[in-house]
Amino acid sequence: MDELVRNAIALRREHRLGWEPLSRALGMPVKRLQRWSARVSMSQPRLMRRGPQKQGPPPPTLAQEIRDLRHGAKRSRGVGELQRRHETVISRRVLIALVRQARREHHQRRRESWRRVEWITSQVAWGFDGTDSARDHRGEKLVLHPMSDMASRHRFEPLVSFKANGHQIAKWVDQLSETHESPLFIKRDNGGPLNHHAVNEVLERRLIIPLNSPPHYPRYNGMVENSVRELKDQLGLRQAPPEGWEIAPCLQRARVAVQIRNHTPRRCLGNRTAHDVYTSGRRSWTIEERRAILDWLRIRQCEIIQSMKDAGARAQAKSWRQAVEEWLVSHGHIRIHNPTNKNQKVLPYFHDFLAQN
């Protein structure tokens, strides 16, 4: 069996196979194959020895020790050492289950403490991002760029390509703006293609105000990040098909998935559909209104920078996000939820991690 696992590891590296097709070929569960492969690569026995006989109940301090572990997104540091200390009173399987539960509770408490922004008015802001698929047998991968309305969660037709450059993204944004009218703001990450000069030219020509996320802070654009994950799972982009990727069938599946999602009632929308919320409450702005808003934001940005105690290298971006947030709040387009302190005011020299919309 060890020889079989070694051959499977070599086959996976040679042909760049994923765990799923390899487990199907061997008729073995994925988790077991991953566990055995890790042990064989570390020259450990494939089947671990049985633990010692349990001699008593776990100590009352065990729950606190589990909570004190450093819990990451999918792993918790220090579990091995904790298991060695208490291996005579609790099994590894039971301990891992307790750690998983504590990790879920830890992340739940953390999410509840986050400052959250509720978008109220449709067509005020769109958000878009990009993601890659798994590589196929030719080494090709698809690039997916979804676009969503922030308030209604309405999704527009995504851009699907093998390698979207700035000019393709600019053309796609221009077409969506022509079909559905231009939003007032557009949220994006700091990726190169999303900030290409061609994209900026489209935004400037249509007077769409860009709003970039803080570096290394994806939850600033969290709603779009979530829609990217959902669409990626619905289209099966995490596992390449045997025949390889093709743009046309993937785009067709994306259109169907978007239509289904737009016409499905959602609890966050009061059991209304995204299509109904978007079409019934959308707002539009004239050219004069857009220019007046842009002028106000620029003036307010300068005032915020002047009031900062220490205007660092990111002062321009932080002050711009703060000015946009002040305008949105004052005009009733967003609502701020801060569970830690409901009466807390956001200072103009706040940290990046508080600058989420």
C-alpha positions as CSV (number, residue, x, y, z in Angstrom):
1,M,0.0,0.0,0.0
2,D,2.9,2.4,0.7
3,E,4.2,1.7,-2.8
4,L,0.8,2.5,-4.2
5,V,0.7,5.8,-2.3
6,R,4.2,6.7,-3.5
7,N,3.2,6.0,-7.1
8,A,0.1,8.2,-6.6
9,I,2.3,11.1,-5.4
10,A,4.6,10.8,-8.4
11,L,1.7,10.6,-10.8
12,R,0.1,13.6,-9.2
13,R,3.3,15.7,-9.6
14,E,4.0,14.5,-13.1
15,H,0.5,15.2,-14.5
16,R,-0.5,18.0,-12.2
17,L,-3.6,16.1,-11.1
18,G,-5.9,17.3,-8.3
19,W,-6.8,15.1,-5.3
20,E,-10.3,14.5,-6.5
21,P,-9.5,12.7,-9.9
22,L,-6.7,10.8,-8.2
23,S,-8.9,9.6,-5.4
24,R,-11.5,8.4,-7.9
25,A,-8.9,6.5,-9.9
26,L,-7.6,4.8,-6.8
27,G,-11.1,4.3,-5.2
28,M,-9.9,5.9,-2.0
29,P,-11.5,8.8,-0.1
30,V,-9.7,12.1,-0.6
31,K,-9.0,12.8,3.0
32,R,-7.4,9.4,3.5
33,L,-5.3,9.7,0.4
34,Q,-4.1,13.2,1.5
35,R,-3.3,11.9,5.0
36,W,-1.4,8.8,3.8
37,S,0.5,10.8,1.2
38,A,1.6,13.3,3.9
39,R,2.8,10.5,6.1
40,V,4.6,8.7,3.4
41,S,6.4,11.9,2.2
42,M,7.6,12.4,5.8
43,S,8.7,8.8,6.1
44,Q,6.1,8.1,8.8
45,P,4.1,4.8,9.0
46,R,0.9,4.9,6.9
47,L,-1.2,3.7,9.8
48,M,-0.4,5.6,13.1
49,R,-0.1,3.7,16.3
50,R,-3.1,3.6,18.6
51,G,-3.0,6.0,21.5
52,P,-2.7,5.0,25.1
53,Q,-5.6,3.7,27.1
54,K,-7.7,6.6,28.4
55,Q,-7.5,6.7,32.2
56,G,-9.9,9.4,33.3
57,P,-12.1,12.4,32.3
58,P,-10.5,15.4,30.6
59,P,-9.3,18.2,33.0
60,P,-11.7,21.1,33.5
61,T,-9.0,23.5,32.0
62,L,-9.1,21.8,28.6
63,A,-11.9,23.9,27.2
64,Q,-9.9,27.1,28.1
65,E,-6.7,25.7,26.6
66,I,-8.5,25.0,23.3
67,R,-9.9,28.6,23.3
68,D,-6.4,30.0,23.9
69,L,-5.0,28.3,20.8
70,R,-4.1,30.5,17.8
71,H,-7.0,29.8,15.5
72,G,-6.5,30.5,11.9
73,A,-9.0,30.3,9.0
74,K,-8.7,26.5,8.6
75,R,-6.0,25.5,11.2
76,S,-5.3,26.0,14.8
77,R,-1.7,26.2,16.0
78,G,-0.6,24.1,19.0
79,V,-3.1,21.2,18.6
80,G,-0.3,18.6,18.4
81,E,1.3,19.8,21.7
82,L,-2.1,19.9,23.4
83,Q,-2.9,16.4,22.3
84,R,0.4,15.1,23.6
85,R,-0.3,16.6,27.0
86,H,-3.7,15.1,27.3
87,E,-3.4,11.9,25.2
88,T,-4.1,9.7,28.3
89,V,-7.6,11.3,28.9
90,I,-8.9,12.3,25.4
91,S,-8.5,10.8,21.9
92,R,-7.1,12.7,19.0
93,R,-10.4,12.5,17.1
94,V,-12.4,13.9,20.0
95,L,-9.9,16.7,20.6
96,I,-9.9,17.7,16.9
97,A,-13.7,17.9,16.9
98,L,-13.5,20.2,20.0
99,V,-10.9,22.4,18.3
100,R,-13.0,22.7,15.2
101,Q,-16.0,23.8,17.2
102,A,-13.9,26.3,19.2
103,R,-12.5,27.6,15.9
104,R,-16.0,28.1,14.5
105,E,-17.1,30.0,17.6
106,H,-13.9,32.1,17.5
107,H,-14.5,33.2,14.0
108,Q,-18.2,33.8,14.6
109,R,-17.4,36.1,17.5
110,R,-14.8,37.9,15.4
111,R,-17.3,38.4,12.5
112,E,-19.9,39.8,14.9
113,S,-17.4,42.4,16.1
114,W,-16.7,43.7,12.6
115,R,-17.8,47.1,11.5
116,R,-20.4,46.4,8.8
117,V,-21.8,48.6,6.1
118,E,-25.4,48.2,4.8
119,W,-26.0,49.5,1.3
120,I,-29.5,51.0,0.9
121,T,-29.9,52.5,-2.6
122,S,-29.5,50.5,-5.8
123,Q,-27.3,51.8,-8.6
124,V,-25.3,53.9,-6.2
125,A,-22.3,51.5,-6.4
126,W,-21.2,48.4,-8.4
127,G,-18.4,46.1,-7.3
128,F,-16.3,43.8,-9.3
129,D,-13.4,41.5,-8.8
130,G,-11.5,38.7,-10.6
131,T,-10.7,35.1,-10.0
132,D,-8.9,32.2,-11.8
133,S,-10.0,28.7,-12.5
134,A,-8.0,25.5,-12.1
135,R,-5.6,24.7,-14.9
136,D,-6.6,22.1,-17.5
137,H,-4.5,19.5,-19.1
138,R,-3.1,22.1,-21.6
139,G,-2.1,24.4,-18.8
140,E,-4.9,26.9,-19.6
141,K,-7.1,28.5,-17.1
142,L,-10.1,30.8,-17.3
143,V,-10.3,34.2,-15.8
144,L,-13.7,35.3,-14.4
145,H,-14.8,38.9,-13.6
146,P,-18.2,39.2,-12.0
147,M,-20.0,42.5,-11.5
148,S,-22.7,43.1,-8.8
149,D,-24.8,46.0,-7.6
150,M,-23.9,46.6,-3.9
151,A,-27.4,47.3,-2.5
152,S,-29.6,44.9,-4.4
153,R,-27.0,42.1,-4.9
154,H,-28.1,42.1,-8.5
155,R,-25.5,40.4,-10.7
156,F,-24.7,41.5,-14.2
157,E,-23.2,39.3,-17.0
158,P,-19.6,38.4,-16.0
159,L,-16.6,38.6,-18.2
160,V,-15.1,35.2,-19.0
161,S,-11.8,35.0,-20.9
162,F,-8.5,33.1,-21.0
163,K,-6.5,36.2,-19.9
164,A,-8.4,39.4,-19.6
165,N,-6.3,42.5,-20.0
166,G,-7.2,46.1,-19.2
167,H,-8.6,46.8,-22.6
168,Q,-11.0,43.9,-22.4
169,I,-12.1,44.8,-18.9
170,A,-12.6,48.4,-20.0
171,K,-14.8,47.4,-22.9
172,W,-16.8,45.1,-20.7
173,V,-17.4,47.9,-18.1
174,D,-18.3,50.3,-20.9
175,Q,-20.9,47.8,-22.3
176,L,-22.5,47.2,-18.9
177,S,-22.7,50.9,-18.2
178,E,-24.3,51.5,-21.6
179,T,-26.9,48.7,-21.1
180,H,-27.8,49.4,-17.4
181,E,-26.8,53.0,-17.0
182,S,-23.6,54.0,-15.2
183,P,-23.5,53.7,-11.4
184,L,-22.2,56.6,-9.3
185,F,-19.3,54.6,-7.7
186,I,-17.5,51.4,-8.7
187,K,-15.6,49.3,-6.1
188,R,-12.6,47.4,-7.1
189,D,-9.4,45.8,-5.7
190,N,-5.9,47.1,-6.5
191,G,-5.1,44.5,-9.1
192,G,-3.3,45.7,-12.2
193,P,-6.0,44.9,-14.9
194,L,-8.8,46.4,-12.7
195,N,-6.8,49.6,-12.5
196,H,-5.6,49.7,-16.1
197,H,-5.5,53.1,-17.7
198,A,-8.1,52.0,-20.2
199,V,-10.5,51.2,-17.4
200,N,-9.8,54.5,-15.8
201,E,-10.5,56.3,-19.1
202,V,-13.9,54.6,-19.2
203,L,-14.7,55.6,-15.6
204,E,-13.6,59.2,-16.3
205,R,-15.6,59.5,-19.5
206,R,-18.7,58.2,-17.8
207,L,-18.0,60.1,-14.6
208,I,-18.0,57.0,-12.5
209,I,-16.2,57.5,-9.3
210,P,-13.7,54.7,-8.5
211,L,-13.4,53.4,-4.9
212,N,-10.4,51.1,-4.3
213,S,-10.1,48.6,-1.4
214,P,-7.3,49.0,1.2
215,P,-4.4,46.8,0.5
216,H,-4.6,43.3,1.9
217,Y,-8.1,43.8,3.2
218,P,-10.6,41.8,1.0
219,R,-13.6,42.2,3.2
220,Y,-13.8,45.9,2.2
221,N,-15.4,44.5,-0.9
222,G,-16.8,41.4,0.9
223,M,-20.1,41.2,-0.9
224,V,-18.4,40.9,-4.2
225,E,-15.8,38.4,-2.8
226,N,-18.7,36.2,-1.6
227,S,-20.4,36.4,-5.0
228,V,-17.1,35.4,-6.7
229,R,-16.9,32.3,-4.5
230,E,-20.5,31.4,-5.2
231,L,-20.2,31.8,-9.0
232,K,-16.9,29.9,-9.0
233,D,-18.5,27.0,-7.3
234,Q,-21.6,27.1,-9.5
235,L,-19.5,27.0,-12.7
236,G,-17.2,24.3,-11.4
237,L,-14.1,26.4,-11.9
238,R,-12.2,24.7,-9.1
239,Q,-11.8,21.5,-11.2
240,A,-10.9,21.5,-14.9
241,P,-13.0,19.3,-17.2
242,P,-11.3,16.4,-19.1
243,E,-11.7,18.1,-22.5
244,G,-10.2,21.4,-21.2
245,W,-11.7,24.9,-20.8
246,E,-13.8,26.6,-23.5
247,I,-15.1,30.2,-23.1
248,A,-18.5,29.8,-24.8
249,P,-20.0,27.0,-22.7
250,C,-18.6,28.5,-19.5
251,L,-20.1,31.9,-20.4
252,Q,-23.5,30.3,-21.1
253,R,-23.4,28.5,-17.7
254,A,-22.5,31.8,-16.1
255,R,-25.5,33.6,-17.7
256,V,-27.9,30.9,-16.5
257,A,-26.4,31.0,-12.9
258,V,-26.7,34.8,-12.8
259,Q,-30.3,34.7,-13.9
260,I,-31.2,32.0,-11.4
261,R,-29.5,34.0,-8.6
262,N,-31.1,37.3,-9.6
263,H,-34.6,35.7,-9.4
264,T,-34.2,33.8,-6.2
265,P,-35.7,35.3,-3.1
266,R,-33.0,36.2,-0.5
267,R,-33.4,36.6,3.2
268,C,-31.0,39.6,3.3
269,L,-33.4,41.4,0.9
270,G,-36.5,40.7,2.9
271,N,-37.3,37.6,0.9
272,R,-37.4,39.7,-2.3
273,T,-35.3,38.9,-5.4
274,A,-32.3,40.9,-6.4
275,H,-34.0,41.7,-9.7
276,D,-37.0,43.2,-8.1
277,V,-35.0,45.3,-5.6
278,Y,-32.7,46.6,-8.4
279,T,-35.4,47.5,-10.9
280,S,-37.8,49.1,-8.3
281,G,-35.4,51.2,-6.3
282,R,-32.5,52.2,-8.7
283,R,-31.3,55.8,-8.7
284,S,-29.8,57.8,-11.6
285,W,-27.6,60.9,-11.7
286,T,-27.2,63.6,-14.3
287,I,-23.8,64.8,-15.5
288,E,-24.1,68.0,-13.5
289,E,-24.9,66.0,-10.3
290,R,-22.0,63.7,-10.9
291,R,-19.6,66.6,-11.3
292,A,-20.9,68.4,-8.2
293,I,-20.5,65.2,-6.1
294,L,-16.9,64.7,-7.5
295,D,-16.0,68.3,-6.6
296,W,-17.4,67.9,-3.1
297,L,-15.4,64.7,-2.6
298,R,-12.2,66.3,-3.7
299,I,-12.6,69.3,-1.4
300,R,-13.5,67.0,1.5
301,Q,-10.5,64.9,0.8
302,C,-8.2,67.9,1.1
303,E,-9.8,68.9,4.4
304,I,-9.3,65.4,5.8
305,I,-5.7,65.2,4.8
306,Q,-5.0,68.6,6.4
307,S,-6.7,67.4,9.7
308,M,-4.6,64.2,9.8
309,K,-2.0,64.0,12.6
310,D,0.3,61.9,10.5
311,A,-0.4,61.9,6.8
312,G,1.6,58.9,5.5
313,A,2.0,57.4,2.1
314,R,-1.6,56.1,2.0
315,A,-3.2,59.4,3.1
316,Q,-4.6,60.1,-0.4
317,A,-6.4,56.7,-0.6
318,K,-7.6,56.7,3.1
319,S,-8.9,60.2,2.9
320,W,-10.7,59.5,-0.3
321,R,-12.5,56.5,1.2
322,Q,-13.4,58.5,4.2
323,A,-14.8,61.4,2.1
324,V,-16.9,58.9,0.0
325,E,-18.2,57.3,3.2
326,E,-19.2,60.7,4.7
327,W,-21.1,61.6,1.5
328,L,-22.9,58.2,1.3
329,V,-24.0,58.4,5.0
330,S,-25.1,62.0,4.8
331,H,-27.3,61.2,1.8
332,G,-28.8,58.0,3.2
333,H,-27.2,55.6,0.7
334,I,-25.4,53.5,3.3
335,R,-25.9,52.6,7.0
336,I,-23.0,51.9,9.4
337,H,-23.3,49.1,11.9
338,N,-20.6,49.0,14.5
339,P,-21.4,46.4,17.2
340,T,-18.4,47.4,19.5
341,N,-19.5,51.0,20.0
342,K,-22.8,52.2,18.4
343,N,-22.0,55.9,19.1
344,Q,-18.4,55.8,17.9
345,K,-17.5,58.4,15.3
346,V,-14.9,57.6,12.6
347,L,-12.0,60.0,12.8
348,P,-10.5,61.4,9.6
349,Y,-7.2,59.8,10.4
350,F,-8.6,56.3,11.0
351,H,-6.7,53.1,10.2
352,D,-7.1,51.2,6.9
353,F,-9.0,48.4,8.6
354,L,-11.8,50.7,9.7
355,A,-12.2,52.1,6.2
356,Q,-14.6,49.5,4.9
357,N,-17.7,50.2,2.9
